[in-house]
């Protein structure tokens, strides 16, 4: 007799290497907690509907609970010839409690069983990702509050553009993560749906109660169509997309950390705990954690593309191709959770080199726009002012000085309306303080931004 659940139809035994190629138990055992949870809910419903006896239900629950405990203690051998975690559990259950174990699968298919496990798993993991994003956002806000008046160069095209508040810069990533978080939160509406009871594709002839298992498993909704229930992988694609986009945002932040911590910038100093050295150059301190996060975007984006490609052209309902939905999702979730934890610790422990940042904005031309605005306030058309300032910057470059060092006589030659107050006007701290528009880098505007964030946190946590 074959040990396979579908073995009755087959007269030949597959080669071991075929079993290995077909098996998923090497990676889908991560679902064992959810498989047991779903099976217990199914058994209770079967007993409630008088499809199985209460005695069988009790034996099934006891057996499943013991199997899960043995697995967690490392005492449950898994057989690759049984393909997946679902059949391994069922085989072990029947071995332990006899015929009662064989009744568990009544009114259920591996198709809706697997789908149920994946929905439960994804729901839990997405909620954990949301919690990790929350924690990371709080760390960003904590740093921002300490550095509202810390000035740094703002960049476009990786060229010095205008002086900005360090707090304003780092809060940009708070808002990126906030959009990421809302995408994950919204996706729960499409994850939190029970497929259990859809069976293979067409439902079942047994008088099951899908609402009972939905409530038992705390799903918000039920699939209304049994074919859709077992073939839907939209929620996995959506989760992979949300992970990929969040990882892109982390990668952008990582690139800034890598640049900021370079000797050329020296804007921040990373903790030794989040850096590594060189095997040949003893002086090196490398931002490897940031680089790894930047590099892992290739993995998560690859998993998204892989899943989309796998689903393309699949007919209804279940196809074995769908076994490929798991490894990529498992890895992407593991990757983003690790990345969020590492990034949180990395920036919480880094030192912001305030003096170096201040020095940087005093030795560049990022206050050039302010000079143009000064002239506009004197009645000069902006385009004319732009040209005047461009020529002054060229003169300063040729004479190896910055705008704060240009003699007043030179300013007067450029335009007679420029007065001695220009030097106070062009100081980086004054450039920032004049930025009063909503959402800008001005100190008051940044404080208002932090107030808005704190109110969001308060509203979310109430």
MARLUMFI-336156 format. One record per residue: x, y, z of N, C-alpha, C, O, CB in turn; residue in three letters. Coordinates in steps of 0.2 Angstrom, whole numbers, plus 5000, padded with zeros to 4 digits. Glycine has a CB too. Layout:
N
XYZXYZXYZXYZXYZAla
...
//
This chain:
462
500449945000500050005000500450065000500950075004499550005006Unk
500350114996500750174995500550215002500050215004500550214989Unk
501150255004501050305009500750375007500750415011501650315013Unk
500650375001500450444998499650444998499350394997500650454991Unk
499450505000498750515000498350504994497750484994498550595003Unk
498650504988498350494982498650434979498550424973498550554977Unk
498950384983499250324980498850274977499050234973499650294985Unk
498150274979497750214976497750214969497650164966497050224979Unk
497750264965497750274958498350244955498350234949497550344956Unk
498950244958499550234955499850164956499750134962500050284957Unk
500150134951500450064952501150064952501450014954500150024946Unk
501450124950502250134950502450184956502150234957502450154943Unk
502950164959503250204964503750254961504150234957503650164970Unk
503750324962504150364959504850354962504950334967503950444960Unk
505350374958506050374960506150424966505750474966506550394954Unk
506650414970506750464976506850534973506650584976507350434980Unk
507250544968507450604965506750644963506750704963507950604960Unk
506250604960505650634958505250654964504950714964505250584954Unk
505250614970504950634976505250704979504950744981505050584981Unk
505950704978506250764981506150824977506050884980507050754980Unk
506050824970505850874966505150904967505050964967505950854958Unk
504750854969504050864970503850894977503350924978503650804969Unk
504350884981504150894988504250964990504651004987504650854993Unk
503850994995503951064998504051065005504051115008503351104996Unk
504051005008504151005016504751035018504751055024504050925018Unk
505251035014505851065016505751145018506151165022506351065011Unk
505251175015505151245016504451265019504351305023505251285010Unk
503951215017503251235020503151215027502651225029502751205015Unk
503651185030503551165037503451225041503251225047504151125039Unk
503651285039503551345042502851365044502651395048503851405038Unk
502451325040501651335041501351285046500751295047501351325034Unk
501751245049501451195053501051225059500451195060502051155057Unk
501151275062500751305067500051325064499551315067501051375070Unk
500051355058499451375055499051315052498451315052499551425049Unk
499451265050499051195048498751165053498151145052499651155045Unk
499051165059498751135065498151175067497551145069499251125071Unk
498251245067497651285069497051275064496451275067497951365069Unk
497151275058496651265053496351195054495751195053496951275046Unk
496751145055496451075055496051075062495451035062497051025056Unk
496251105067495851105073495151135072494651115074496151135079Unk
495151195069494551225067494051185063493451185064494651295064Unk
494351155058493951115054493651055057493151035056494451085048Unk
494051025062493850965066493250985070492750945071494450935070Unk
493351045073492751065078492151075074491551065076492951125081Unk
492251105068491651115064491351055061490751045061491851165057Unk
491751005060491450935057491050905063490550875062492050895055Unk
491250915069490950885075490250925076489750895078491350885081Unk
490350985076489751025077489151015072488551015073489951105076Unk
489350995066488950975060488750905060488350885056489250995054Unk
488950865065488850795066489150755060488850705058488050785066Unk
489650785057489950745051490450695054490550645051490350795047Unk
490750715060491150665064490950665071490650715073491950685063Unk
491150615075490950615082491350665086491850685084490950545084Unk
491050675092491450725096492050685099492550715100491050745102Unk
492050625100492550585102493150585097493750595099492350505103Unk
492950575090493450585085493750655085494450665084493150565078Unk
493350705086493650775086494050785092494650815091493050825087Unk
493950755098494350765103495050735102495550755104494050735110Unk
495050675099495650635098496050675093496650675093495450565095Unk
495750705088496050735083496450795086497050815084495650765077Unk
496050835090496350895093496950875097497450915097495850935097Unk
496850825101497450805106498050785102498550795103497150745110Unk
497850745096498450715092498850775089499450775089498150675087Unk
498450825086498750885083499150925087499650945086498250925079Unk
498850935093499250975098499850945100500450975101498850985105Unk
499850875101500550845103501050845097501650845098500350765105Unk
500750835091501150835085501550905085502150905083500750825079Unk
501150955085501451025085502051035091502551055089500951075086Unk
501851005097502351015102502950975101503550995102502050985109Unk
502850915098503450875096503850905091504450905091503250805093Unk
503550935086503950975081504351035084504951045082503451005075Unk
504051065088504351125091504951105095505451145096503851165095Unk
504851045098505451015102505950975098506450955101505150975108Unk
505850975091506350945087506250865087506750835085507050965089Unk
505650845089505550775089505050745084504750695085505350755096Unk
504950775079504550755074504850745067505050795064503950805073Unk
505050685065505350675059504850685053504250675053505650595058Unk
505150715048504750735042504950695036505650685035504850815040Unk
504550665032504650615027504550655020504050675018504250555027Unk
505050665016505050695010504550665005504350695000505750705007Unk
504550595006504050555001503350575002502850564998504150485002Unk
503150615008502550635009502350705007501850735008502350635017Unk
502850735003502850794999502850855003503250895003502150794995Unk
502350865008502250935011502050925018502050865021501650975008Unk
502050975022501950975029501250955031501150915036502051045032Unk
500750965026500050945027500050865027499750835032499650975022Unk
500350835023500250755022500650725028500550675030500450735016Unk
501250765030501650735035501250735042501250685045502250775036Unk
500850785043500450795049499950745049499850705054500250865050Unk
499550735043499050685043499250615043498950575047498650695036Unk
499850595040500150535041500250515048500150465051500750525037Unk
500650565052500750555059500150555063500150515068501250615061Unk
499650595062499050595066498750525065498550495070498550645063Unk
498650495059498350425058498750375062498450335065498250415051Unk
499450385062499850335065499750335073499750285076500550355064Unk
499550395075499550405082498850385085498750355090499650475084Unk
498250405081497650395084497150355079496550345081497250465084Unk
497450325074497050275070496550305065496650365063496750235075Unk
495950275065495450295060495250365061495050405056494950245060Unk
495250385067494950455068495350505064495050555062494950475076Unk
496050495064496450545060496250545053496350595050497150525061Unk
496050485050495850485043495250525042495050535036495850415041Unk
494850535047494250575046494250645046493850685044493750555051Unk
494850675048495050745048494950775041494650835041495650755051Unk
495150745036495150775029494450775026494350795020495650735025Unk
493950755029493250755027493050825025493050865029492750715032Unk
492750835019492550895017493050945016492951005016492050925022Unk
493650925015494250975014494750945009494750885008494550985021Unk
495050985005495550965000496251005003496251045007495450984993Unk
496850975000497451015002497451074998497751125001498050974999Unk
497051084993496951154990496751204995497051264995496551154984Unk
496151194998495951245003496351245009496351295013495151245004Unk
496551185011497051185017497651225016497851265021497251115018Unk
497951215011498551255009498451335009498751375012498951235003Unk
497851345006497651425005497551455012497751505013497051425000Unk
497251415016497051435023497651445027497751505030496651385027Unk
498151405026498851415030499151475028499451515032499251355029Unk
499151485021499551545018499151605020499551655021499551535011Unk
498551605020498151665023498351685030498451745032497451665022Unk
498351635034498451645041499151665042499251715046498351575045Unk
499651635039500351655039500451725037500751765040500751605035Unk
500151745031500351815028499951865033500251915033500051815021Unk
499451845035499051895040499551915046499651965048498351875042Unk
499751865049500251865055500851905053501051955057500451805058Unk
501151885048501751925046501751995044502152035045502151885040Unk
501152005040501052075038500952125044501152175045500452085033Unk
500552095049500452135055501152145059501252195062499952095060Unk
501552095059502252105062502652155058503052195061502652035062Unk
502652155051502952205047502752275049503152325050502852195040Unk
502052285050501752345052502052365059502252425059501052345052Unk
502152325063502352345070503152365069503352405073502352285075Unk
503552325065504252345064504252415061504752455063504552295060Unk
503852425056503852495053503752545058504052605058503352495047Unk
503252535062503052585068503652595072503752655074502452555072Unk
503952545074504552555079505152595075505452635078504852485081Unk
505252585069505752615065505552685064505952735065505852585058Unk
504952705063504652775062504752815069504952865069503952775060Unk
504652775074504752815081505452835082505652885084504552765086Unk
505952785080506652805080506852865076507252905078507052735078Unk
506552865070506652925065506452985069506853035069506352915059Unk
505852985072505553045075506053065081506153125082504853035077Unk
506253015085506653035090507353065088507553115091506852965094Unk
507653045083508253075080508053145078508453195079508553035074Unk
507553155074507353215071507253265077507453325076506653205067Unk
506953245082506753295088507453325090507453385093506353265093Unk
507953285090508653305093508953355088509453385090509053245095Unk
508753355082509153385076508753435072508853445066509453335072Unk
508253465075507853515071508253575069508153595063507253545076Unk
508753595073509153655071509853635069510253675068509253695078Unk
509953565068510553545065510553555057510053535054510753465066Unk
510953595054510953605047511453565043511953545045511153685046Unk
511153545037511553505033511453525025510953565024511353425033Unk
511853505021511753525014511153475011511153415012512353515010Unk
510653515008510253475004510453464997510853504994509553505004Unk
510253404994510553394987510053384982509453364983510953324988Unk
510153404976509853374970510453354965510953384965509353424967Unk
510253304961510853274957511453254961511953254958510953324951Unk
511353244967511953234972512453294972513053284973512353164970Unk
512153354970512553414970512253454976511653454977512553454963Unk
512653494979512453544985511853584982511953614976512953584988Unk
511353594985510753634982510553684987510653744985510153584981Unk
510253674993510053724998510253695005510153635006509353744997Unk
510353735010510453705017509753685019509253725018510753765021Unk
509753635023509053605026509253585033509753575035508753555021Unk
508653575036508753545043508853475042508553435038508053555047Unk
509253445046509453375046508753335048508653285045509953355051Unk
508353365053507753335055507253325049506953275048507453375060Unk
507253385045506853385039507053325034506553295031506853455036Unk
507653315033507853265028507753195031507453155027508653275028Unk
507853185037507753115039506953095040506753045039508053105046Unk
506553155041505853145042505553125035505053095035505553205044Unk
505853135030505653115023505553035023505053015020506153135018Unk
505953005026505952925027505352905031505152855030506652895029Unk
505252945036504652935040504052925036503652885036504552985046Unk
503952975031503352985027503352925022502852905020503253055024Unk
503952915019503952855014503652795018503252755015504652845012Unk
503952775024503752715028503052725030502652675030504152715034Unk
502752785031502052785032501652765027501152735028501852865034Unk
501852785021501452765015501452685014501052655012501652795008Unk
502052665015502152585015501752555020501452505019502952565016Unk
501752585026501252555031500552555030500252505031501352595038Unk
500352605027499652605025499452555019498952535019499452675023Unk
499952545015499852495010499752425013499352385011500452495005Unk
500252415018500152345021499452345025499152285025500752335026Unk
499352395028498652395032498052385027497652345029498552465036Unk
498052415022497552405017497552335014496952315013497552455011Unk
498152305013498152245010497852185015497652135012498852225009Unk
497752205021497452155026496752145024496452085026497552185033Unk
496452185021495752175019495652115014495152085013495452245016Unk
496252105010496252055005496551995007496551945004496552084998Unk
496951995013497251945016496851905021496851845021497951965019Unk
496451945024496051915030495351885028494851905030495851975035Unk
495451835023494851805020494951725021495451705019494751825013Unk
494451695023494451625024494351585017493751595015494051595029Unk
494751545015494651495009494351425011494151385007495251485005Unk
494451415018494251345021493551325019493051365020494451345028Unk
493551265016492851235015492751245007492251215005492351275018Unk
493151275003493151274996493251204993493051194987493551334993Unk
493651164997493851104995494351104989494751154988493251054993Unk
494251064984494751054979494651114974495151154972494750994975Unk
494051134972493851184968493051204968492851254966494051174961Unk
492651154970491951164969491551154975490951154975491651104964Unk
491851154981491451154987491451074989491851034986490851184986Unk
490951064993490850994995490150974996489751014997491250985002Unk
490050904996489350884997489150875004488650865006489250814993Unk
489650875009489550875016489250935019489350995016490250855020Unk
488850935024488450995026488951035031488751045037487850975030Unk
489451055028489951095032489651165033489251185030490651105029Unk
489951205038489851275040490451315039490851315044489451275047Unk
490551345034491151385033491151445037491751475039491151415025Unk
490551475039490551535044490851515051491151555054489851555044Unk
490751455053491051425059491751425059492051455064490751355061Unk
492051405054492851395053493051475052493651485055493051355048Unk
492751515049492951585048492951615055493451645056492451615043Unk
492451605059492451635065492951605070493351645074491751635068Unk
493051545069493551505074494251535072494651535077493551435073Unk
494451545066495051565064495151645064495651665062495251535057Unk
494651675066494651745066494751785059495151835059495151775071Unk
494551755054494551785048493951835047493451825050494451735042Unk
494151895044493651945043493051935038492551955039493952015042Unk
493251895033492751875028492851805025493351775027492851925022Unk
492451785021492451725017492551735010492251785007491851685019Unk
492851695006492851694999492151674997491851624999493351644996Unk
491851704992491151694990491151644984490651614983490851754988Unk
491751624981491751584976492251534977492851544978491851624969Unk
492151464977492551414979493151404974493751394976492251344979Unk
493051424968493651424963494151474964494751464964493351434956Unk
493851534966494251594967494651584974495251604975493851654968Unk
494351544979494651534985495251494985495751514988494151494990Unk
495251444980495851404980496351424974496951404974495651334978Unk
496151474970496651494965496951564966497351584963496251494958Unk
496651604971496851674972497551674975497651644980496351704976Unk
497951704972498651724975498751794974499351824975499151684971Unk
498251834973498351904972498651934979499051984979497651944971Unk
498351914985498651934991499351924992499751964995498251904997Unk
499651874989500351864989500751904985501251934987500551784987Unk
500451914979500751964974500752034977501252074977500451964967Unk
500252054980500152124984500652124989500952174990499452134986Unk
500752074993501152074999501952084996502352124999501152015003Unk
502052044991502752054988502852114985503452144986502851994983Unk
502352144982502452214980502552264985503052304985501752234976Unk
502152264991502252304996502952295000503252345002501752295002Unk
503152235000503852225003504352254998504852285001503952145004Unk
504252244992504752264987504852344987505352374987504652244980Unk
504252374988504252454988504552474994504952524994503552484987Unk
504452445000504652465006505452455006505852495008504352425012Unk
505652395003506352385003506752434998507352454999506552315000Unk
506352464993506652514989506752574993507252614992506252524983Unk
506352594997506352655001506952645006507352685008505752665005Unk
507052585009507552565014508252575010508752595013507452495017Unk
508252555004508852555000509052624998509652644999508752514993Unk
508552674997508752744996509052775002509552805002508152784994Unk
508752755008508952775015509652745016510152785018508552755020Unk
509752685014510452655015510952685011511552695013510352575013Unk
510752705005511252745001511452805004512052825004510952754994Unk
511052845007511252905010511652885016512152925017510552945013Unk
511452835020511952825026512652805024513152825027511652765030Unk
512652765018513352745015513752805014514352815015513252705009Unk
513452855010513752915008513952965014514452985015513352955003Unk
513452965019513553015025514052985029514453025032512853015029Unk
514152915029514752895034515352885030515852865033514452825036Unk
515452905024516052905020516552965023516353005026515952915013Unk
517152955022517653005024517553065021517753125023518452975023Unk
517353065015517253125011516653165013516753225013517053105003Unk
516153135016515653175019515653185027515753235030514953145018Unk
515753125030515853125037515253155041515353185046516553155039Unk
514653145038514053175041513853135047513553165052513553185036Unk
513953075047513753025053514252975054514752965050513052995051Unk
514352955060514752895062514352835064513952845069515252915067Unk
514452785061514052725062514352685068514952685069513952675056Unk
513952655072514152615078514552555075514452525070513552595082Unk
515052535079515452475077515052415077515152365073516052465082Unk
514452415080514052355080513652345074513452295072513452365086Unk
513652395070513352395063513752405057513552435052512752445063Unk
514452395059514952405054515352345054515352305058515352465055Unk
515752335049516252275048516952305046516952365044516052225044Unk
517452265046518152285044518352255038517952215035518652275050Unk
518952265036519252235030519752175032520152185037519652285026Unk
519852125028520252075030521052095028521452055030520052005026Unk
521052145024521752165022521952235024522552255026521852155015Unk
521452285025521552355027521352365034520752375035521252395022Unk
521852365039521652375046521252435048520952435053522152365050Unk
521252485043520952555045520252555044519852595046521352605042Unk
520052505040519352515037518752505042518852455046519252465031Unk
518252535041517652525044517052535039516852595037517552585050Unk
516752485037516352475031515552475034515452445038516452415027Unk
515152515030514452515032514052455029513652455025514152575029Unk
514352395030514052335027513352315028513052295024514452275030Unk
513052335034512352325035511952365030511452345028512152345042Unk
512152425029511752475025511852445018511352445014512052545025Unk
512452425016512552395009512152335008511852325003513252385008Unk
512052285013511752225012510952245011510652215007511752185019Unk
510752285015510052305014509952335007509452315004509752365019Unk
510352375005510352404998510352344993509952344988510852454996Unk
510752294994510852244990510252194990510052164984511452204991Unk
509852184995509352134996508752154992508252114991509152125003Unk
508652214990508152234985508052194979507552184977508152314983Unk
508652174977508652124971508252064972507952034968509352114969Unk
508352034979507951974980507251984981506851954978508251954987Unk
507052044984506352054985505952064979505352044977506152104990Unk
506252114975505952124968505952064964505452054960506452184965Unk
506452024964506451964960505951914962505651884958507151924961Unk
505751914969505251864971504551894968504151854966505151864978Unk
504451954968503851984965503751964958503251944956503852064966Unk
504351984954504251964947504151894946503851874941504951984943Unk
504551844950504451774949503751754950503451714947504851744954Unk
503351784955502651764957502251784951501751744949502451794963Unk
502351844949501851874943501951824937501451814934502051944941Unk
502651804936502751764930502451694931502151664926503451754929Unk
502451664937502151604938501451604937501151554934502351584946Unk
501051654939500351654939500151674932499551654930500051714943Unk
500551704928500351724921500151654917500551614916500951754917Unk
499551664914499251604910499051544914498851494910499851584906Unk
499051544920498751484924498051474923497651524925498951484931Unk
497751424921497051414921496751394928497151384933496851354916Unk
496151404929495851384935495751314936495651274931495151414936Unk
495851284942495851314948496651314951497051354949495351294954Unk
496751254955497451244957497851214952497651164949497351204964Unk
498451234952498951204948499651194952499751234956499151244941Unk
500051144951500651134955501051194955501551194959500951064953Unk
501051234949501451294949501451334955501851364957501251334943Unk
500851334958500651374964501151354970501151394975499951374966Unk
501451294970501851284975502451334975502751344981502151214974Unk
502551364970503151414969502951484973503351524973503251424962Unk
502351484976502151544979502451554986502451604989501351544980Unk
502751494989502951494996503651524997503751565001502851434998Unk
504151494994504851504995505051584994505351614998505351464991Unk
504751614989504851684988504551724993504851774995504651704981Unk
503951714995503651745000503951745007504051795010502851725001Unk
504151675008504451665015505151705015505251735020504651595016Unk
505451705010506151735010506051815010506451855013506551715004Unk
505551845006505451915006505251935013505451995015504951935001Unk
504851905016504651925023505151915028505251965032504051875025Unk
505551865027506151865032506651915030506951945035506551795031Unk
506751935024507151995022506952055025507352095027507251995014Unk
506352075024506152145026506152145033506252205036505452155023Unk
505952095037505952095044506652105047506752155051505652035047Unk
507052075044507752085046508052155044508452185048508252025043Unk
507852175038508152245036507852295041508252345042507952255029Unk
507152295043506952345047507252345054507352395057506152335047Unk
507352285056507652285063508352305063508552345067507652205066Unk
508752285058509452315057509452385056509852425059509752275051Unk
509052415052509052485050508852525056509152575058508552505045Unk
508352505060508152535066508752545071508852595074507552495069Unk
509052485072509652485077510252525074510552565078509852415078Unk
510352525068510952565065510852635065511352675067510952545057Unk
510252665064510152735065510052755072510252815074509652765060Unk
509752715076509752735083510352745086510452785091509252675087Unk
510852705084511552705087512052745084512652755086511852635088Unk
511852775078512352815074512452885078511952915081512152825067Unk
513052915077513152985079513153035073513453025068513852985082Unk
512753085074512653135069513153185071513253215076511953175069Unk
513653195066514153245067513953315065514053345060514753225062Unk
513653345070513353415069513853465067513753505062513053435076Unk
514453465069514953515067515153515060515253555057515553515072Unk
515253445058515453435051514853455046515053485041515553355050Unk
514253445048513753465044513653545044513553565038513053435047Unk
513753575049513753645049514353675045514253725041513853675056Unk
514953645045515553665041515353655034515553695030516153625043Unk
515053605032514853585025514453645022514553665016514553515025Unk
513953665026513553715023513853785023513553835019512853715026Unk
514353795026514753855026515253855021515553915020515053875033Unk
515353805018515953795012515653775006515853725003516453755015Unk
515053795004514753784997514353844995514353894998514353714998Unk
514053834990513653884987512853874987512453894983513753894979Unk
512653834993511953814993511553874996510953864996511953754998Unk
511853934997511453984999511354034993511154094994511754025005Unk
511554014987511454054981510754074979510654124977511754014975Unk
510254024981509554044979509354094984508954144982509153984980Unk
509654094990509454154995509654224992509354274993509754135002Unk
510254224989510454284986510054304981509854364980511254274984Unk
509754264977509354274971508654304974508354354972509154214967Unk
508454274980507854294983507954364986507454404986507554244988Unk
508454374989508654444991508554494986508254554987509354444994Unk
508854484980508754534975508054544973507854594971509154514969Unk
507654484972506954484971506554534975506154574973506654414971Unk
506754524982506454564987506554644986506254684989506654544994Unk
507154654982507354724981507054744974507154804972508054734980Unk
506554704971506254724965506554694959506254714953506154794965Unk
507054664959507354634953506954574951506854524955508154614955Unk
506854564944506454504942506854444943507554444943506354514934Unk
506554384945506954324947507454304941507954284943506454274948Unk
507254304935507754284930508354324929508854304928507354284923Unk
508254394931508854434931509254424937509854424936508554514931Unk
508854414942509254394949509654334948510254324950508754394955Unk
509354284945509654214944510354224940510854194942509254174940Unk
510354264935510954284931511454314935512054304934510754324924Unk
511254364938511754404943512054364947512654364948511354464946Unk
511654314951511954274956512454224953512954204955511454234960Unk
512254194947512654144943513354174942513854144942512354124937Unk
513354244940514054274938514454284945515054284945513854344935Unk
514054304950514354304957514654244959515254244962513954334962Unk
514354184958514554124960515254104956515654074958514054064959Unk
515154124949515754104945516354144947516954124948515554124938Unk
516254214949516754254952517054224958517654224959516554324953Unk
516654204963516854174969517254104968517754094971516254154974Unk
517054064963517454004962518154024959518653994961517053964956Unk
518154074955518754094952519254124957519854114956518654144946Unk
518954154962519354184967519454134974519654154979519154254969Unk
519154074973519254024978518954054985519254044990519954004979Unk
518354084985517954104991517254084990517054054985518054184992Unk
516854094995516154074995515754134996516054194997515954025001Unk
515154134995514754194995514754235001514754305001513954174994Unk
514854205007514954245013515554285013515654325018514854195019Unk
516054265009516754295009516854345003517354385003517254245008Unk
516254354999516354404993516354474996515854485000515754394988Unk
516754514994516754584997516154624995515854614990517454624994Unk
515954674999515354704998515454744991514954764988515154755004Unk
516054774990516154814984515954764978515754794973516854834983Unk
516154704978516054654972515254654972514954644966516354594973Unk
514954644977514154634977513854704974513454694970513954624985Unk
514154754976513854824974514054824966513554854962514254884977Unk
514554804964514654804957514154754953513954774947515454774955Unk
513954704956513454654953512854684953512454684948513454594957Unk
512654724959511954754959511954804964512154794970511354704959Unk
511854864963511854924968511454914974511554944979511754984964Unk
510854874973510454864979510654824984510354824990509754844976Unk
511254784983511454744988511754784994512254824993511954684985Unk
511554775000511854805006512254765010512254705009511254845010Unk
512554795016512954755021512554695024512854655027513254795026Unk
511854705024511454655028511454585024511154535026510754675028Unk
511754585018511754525014512154465018511954405017512154535007Unk
512654485022513054435025512654395030512654335031513654465028Unk
512254435034511754405039511254365035511054315037511454455043Unk
510954385030510454355026510654285023510254245023510254405020Unk
511354285021511554225018511854175023512054115021512154245014Unk
511754185030511954135034511554075034510954085033511954165042Unk
511754015034511353955033510753945038510253925036511853895034Unk
510853965044510353965049509754005047509153995048510553975056Unk
509954065044509454115042509054095036508554105035509754185041Unk
509454065031509154035025508653985027508053985024509753995021Unk
508753945032508253895034507653925038507053915037508553845039Unk
507853975042507254005046506754035042506154045044507554055052Unk
506954065036506454095032506054055028505554075025506854145027Unk
506153985029505753935025505153925030505153885034506153875024Unk
504553965029504053955034503453925030502953915034503854025036Unk
503453905024502853875021502753805024503153775026502953865013Unk
502153785024501953725027502253665024502353655018501153715026Unk
502553625028502953565026503653575023504053535021502653535020Unk
503953635025504553655023505153645028504953615033504653735021Unk
505753665027506253645031506353695037506853685041506953635027Unk
506053745037506053795043505953765049505553715050505553855042Unk
506253795054506253765061505553755064505353705066506653795066Unk
505153805063504453805065504053755061503653715064504153875065Unk
504153755055503853705050503953635052503553595052503953715043Unk
504653625054504853555055504553535062504253475063505653545056Unk
504453585067504153565073503453555072503153505075504253625078Unk
503153585068502453575066502353505063501853465064502153625061Unk
502853485059502853415055502853365061502453315060503453415050Unk
503253375066503353325071502653325075502553265077503953345076Unk
502353375076501753375080501253335076500853295079501453455081Unk
501153345069500753305065500853235066500453195067500753325058Unk
501553215066501753145066501453115073501253065074502453135066Unk
501653155079501453135085500653125086500453075089501653175091Unk
500353165083499553155083499353095079498953065081499253225080Unk
499753085074499553015070499652955074499252915074499953015063Unk
500252955078500452905082499852895088499652835089501152915085Unk
499652955090499252945096498552925093498252875097499053025099Unk
498352945087497652925084497752845083497252815084497552965078Unk
498252825080498352755078498352715084498052655084499052745074Unk
498652735090498752695096498152695101498152655106499352705099Unk
497652735099497052745104496552685103496052685106496752815103Unk
//
